């Protein structure tokens, strides 16, 4: 480490000074090798002064007189040592050979009193090795340092927002980072401005725009794990117009181990902009239907299903049954949960991965007969609006008949609680997906009214951030690819919630169920998707390219609404939500058909689905689902293909 520190001032020296330094090193080597040559010849150390018979000073003087002019004439001091390679070593050998001939001619061939003749042969050999080794060491020492300085200068320069404990730990962890270079801190405390912390200056956030220009800052790392989301939003808003990419550290709960590493730095989660400060969950409600019980989750590999599994596992069930149709999705969530259990060897929790389709009533019945679950979270569904619109029969079979099959099996096996994961698209739907989810709700409401003994409830909420169908990962990838970012309509709005918050609220809502309840999660204020796209572009350190800014980086392209897509979503059919004991959970009152009437209509719907008569299916949905206003045209792929063939 001291040598590395010494290399910096050496590299900074003027070229003439570096040449003089090299000359001095070679002169020292001449003296050293003469002394060693005498030792090798006499087997004793001699002094350069005194009344001894031996006169090494004559050899030293001759070595300096012969070697230095020869080395200068051979161009050894014009070479850049940090780039020295075999050609430079060969040049040293050639110059030393010339020197050796001169030195040997004087001290071996002619002879000088007080200097053994063999010294004239030994010293040049020692000098060639010493001079060559000095060049090789200089290459290793200075060359590596020079390259590292070049790499360091080429790294993105970043500022850390927050000079607290997390910021200091992050700066220390990034001291040797090969990805970015920390050049200072930003902090809101004006008492710190102008001071230096661990060798890094602390600046005012108000000076960020100027610092970006003067220090060539590319990124700002938010090291504020304990700041509220409201405060983080304020900080991010201040950076919106500064051309700098923003990254962040996880929350305090995610950094509970107390150490911050470079791997903790991640892309800015858009929930920092859209989310609210989370409400502390009610742990009684979280555990009521889970702790020590057999819990079954359908769609366990999906975005919501997998997060439900994580939350349930944390609460401590006796057994967790993972039901999933996709083999890969089931494998992935099972491996993740097993890894978590490996850190809890005494938990006694049993994980059971089960490949199954919820439409297979016999398979669902077999699973429930075998393990007798007490709580079922039904997250299995087709949720992608355009895909379901183009494949309506499969969407309805999965979302409606699959829910019915799972619910019947639950009733037969005496499941205590059955919770359906629903969607805001079920309210006055304009697409098959939303209508199918509302019909699934109606099925459970009707079954609940039959006093089956199973408490059925539904939890309705909007988009979750980071899910497989969310616009956030799509926008992020489009920004990475250089654009354009595609928005279906300039005025389209959506509700957003983080996946962990949604899963926690689902579990808590299910614990409050009395039977037939339709719970609605408080999603906060709806977000305009166009504004979301602009925020994501600007917080990536880029600018929007439009008519006002034709030289911007990323264009936003409006592609038009897709089949069945609404401009805005709603959470309630009526206007009479009732509060619950949880501030983020409301209870809706929704009308439904009695089970005998509904069962008859579902049987007719099943027949229409089996023959894929989309026209009849849509008309039946209009009768069953209040407020359903389907897209004018049928866009089922099979229907369109058959229509095209018939027209030819």
Beta strands, then each sheet from edge to edge (+ up, - down):
strand 1: 156-161
strand 2: 180-186
strand 3: 196-197
strand 4: 200-203
strand 5: 217-222
strand 6: 245-248
strand 7: 266-267
strand 8: 294-298
strand 9: 319-324
strand 10: 350-355
strand 11: 375-378
strand 12: 417-421
strand 13: 455-460
strand 14: 463-465
strand 15: 485-487
strand 16: 493-494
strand 17: 496-498
strand 18: 517-521
strand 19: 527-528
strand 20: 544-545
strand 21: 554-558
strand 22: 578-579
strand 23: 585-588
sheet 1: 3+ 4- 2- 1- 5- 6- 7+
sheet 2: 10+ 9+ 8+ 11+ 12+ 13+ 18+ 23- 22+
sheet 3: 14+ 17+
sheet 4: 15+ 21+ 20+
sheet 5: 16+ 19-
end
